[in-house]
Amino acid sequence: MATIQVDVVSAEESIFSGQAKFVALPGEAGELGILPQHTPLITRIRPGAVRIERADNGEEEFVFVAGGILEVQPNAVTVLADTAIRGKDLDEAKATEAKRLAEEAMKNAKSDIDFAKAQSEFAAMAAQIAALRKFRGK
């Protein structure tokens, strides 16, 4: 059985490292599915869920990323995430409150930069909530 090495890291820590059969994540131009021997690729990733089908037990590992860079080589996938949170560690109440605060900040923005920052935070929290609900809905 062909496998691919997958590493998901953030500035704070290594979130996942191991062999996988398949990886799916939100690329800049849409959802990407990566199998072993994939063509080399570097792209930005959008906030959303990284789904990893583990090679050792076939279970699916789930990680939320708030954006970052993806590098794919034929035998390795590296996700360098701005922020990464294991699916089991996501907190819907905190994400919902952060989304509400970002929405409020967009309404009260005094400049285009403030609005853009709040809008980015709002989008990341909305993606986190959607990813969390998808993860828990399994």
N, C-alpha and C positions, 0 to 999 in steps of 0.2 A: 504494500500500500504506500503510495507516494504521500509525503507530508512536506510541510513548509514551516520553517522557524518563524515564530511571531514574537515580536517584542513591542509592548506598549509602555511608553515612559512619559512622565510629566516632569516638570522642573523639580518637583518635590521627591518623586520616588519612581521605582519600577513597579508598574501595575500588573503586568502579565509578561511571562517569558516561557515559551514552550512550543511544542510541535502541534501543528493543526492540520486538519484536512481541508478547511475552507475558512475564509475571512470575508466579512461584508461590512462596509462602512460608507458614510456619506461623503463622497468626493465633491470637489468644487462644482463639477458639471452634472452630478447625479450619483446615484447609488452604485458602488463598485463591488463586484464579487471577485475574489482572488483565490485561485487554485494553485497547487504546486506547479512549477515551471511556467508561471505567468511571465509575460513580456515585461522587461524592466520599465519602471514608471516612477516619476516623482510628480506629486500634485499636492495642492492644499486640500485640507478637509474642512468640512462645515461642522457646526455643532450637531451632535447626534450620537447614535449608538454604534459601537463597534461590536460585532457578533463574531465570536471565534468558536468554530467547531473543533474541540480538542481531539487530538489523535489517540490519546491514551485511553479515554473512556467514552468518547463520542458525545459527551455532554457539551452544552453550549455555554461558553463564558461570555459575559456581557459587561461592557465598559462604556460609560458615557464620556465623550470628549467634547470640549468646548472650542474645538478648532485645532489647527496645527498643520503638520506636514506628514505626508505618507511617502515612504520609499519602498518600492517593490523591486526585488531581484528574483531570479528564477527559484532560489531556494530560501529566500528570507523576505519577511515583511516587517518594516519598522514604522511605528506610529510615534511621532514626536508631538505630543499633545500640549497645548497651552495649559489646560487643566484636564485631568482625568480622574474619574471616580468609578470604583467598582459598582456594578449594578446593585449588589446587596447593601452598599453603603449609602445609596441615594435616599434623601429625605424629602418627600413630597411637600410637607408643610413648609419647610425652609425654602424650597424652590418656589413655591407659590407666593410666599411673602416677598422673596427677592424679585419676582416678576412684578408684583404689585408696586413695590418701591421703584422699580425701573420705569413702570408706566407713569407713576406720579412724577418722576424726574423728567420724563419726556414732556409732560404738560407744563412743568415749571422751568424748562430749559431757557437760559438767558442768551445762549449763543448756539450757532450751528454745531460747534464742537461738543458742547454739553448735550445737545439733542442726539448727535450721532453716538456718543458714548452710552447714553441711556438706552438708545434704540438697540445697540449691540448687546447690552446686558439683557434687555427684554427678550431679544431673539434667542440668546443662549439659554435663558431660564425656560422659555417656552419649549425649546428643543429638549431640555433636560426633563421637563414634566412629561412630554410626549414619549420620550425614551423610557422613562420610569413606568409609565402606564403600559407600554408595550411589553416591558420586561416582566411586570407583575401579572399581566394578563395571560401569561403562558399557562 
